[in-house]
Amino acid sequence: MSENGTARILVADDERSIRWVLREALSAEGYEVAEATSGAEALAALRTGDVDLAFLDIRMPEISGLDVVTQAHEAGCNATLVVMTAQTTMSNAVEAMKRGAYDYLTKPFDLDLVRLLVRR
């Protein structure tokens, strides 16, 4: 949490439009939102300990979202991690959960579902 008690959310996706939509929706709800364009940027942000919740795309440059989940847990990161993907295969969902993801979103996603997930 930030100093004012606001949850800090990281949106990591190489697609600018996805980052923009999530940033706008979550900022409007009062959350502090940061962005990352690659898996390496996301992992660096998570390692600071300043992130409460992260939305991670599975397919990102440098490090995949699944590998970010694994490495973040190995580094002792306490953030809640949600994996996002346009690929709707169950194997991706199962793999994300095995690696420690809290939940899994398929693109395109319903913003009401995202808001509900953040509140949980």
KAWOTA-V213009 format. One record per backbone hydrogen bond with DSSP energy under -1.0 kcal/mol. NH is the residue of the N-H (numbers start at 1). CO is the residue of the C=O. If there is no record, write none. Layout:
nh | co
NH | CO
NH | CO
This chain:
nh | co
2 | 6
5 | 2
9 | 32
10 | 53
11 | 34
12 | 55
13 | 36
19 | 15
20 | 16
21 | 17
22 | 18
23 | 19
24 | 20
25 | 21
26 | 22
27 | 23
28 | 24
30 | 27
31 | 26
32 | 7
34 | 9
36 | 11
39 | 61
42 | 38
43 | 39
44 | 40
45 | 41
46 | 42
47 | 43
49 | 46
52 | 8
53 | 8
54 | 80
55 | 10
56 | 82
57 | 12
58 | 84
63 | 61
65 | 58
68 | 64
69 | 65
70 | 66
71 | 67
72 | 68
73 | 69
74 | 70
75 | 71
76 | 73
77 | 72
80 | 52
82 | 54
83 | 103
84 | 56
85 | 105
93 | 89
94 | 90
95 | 91
96 | 92
97 | 93
98 | 94
99 | 95
100 | 97
101 | 96
102 | 81
103 | 81
105 | 83
107 | 85
114 | 110
115 | 111
116 | 112
117 | 113
118 | 114
119 | 115
120 | 116
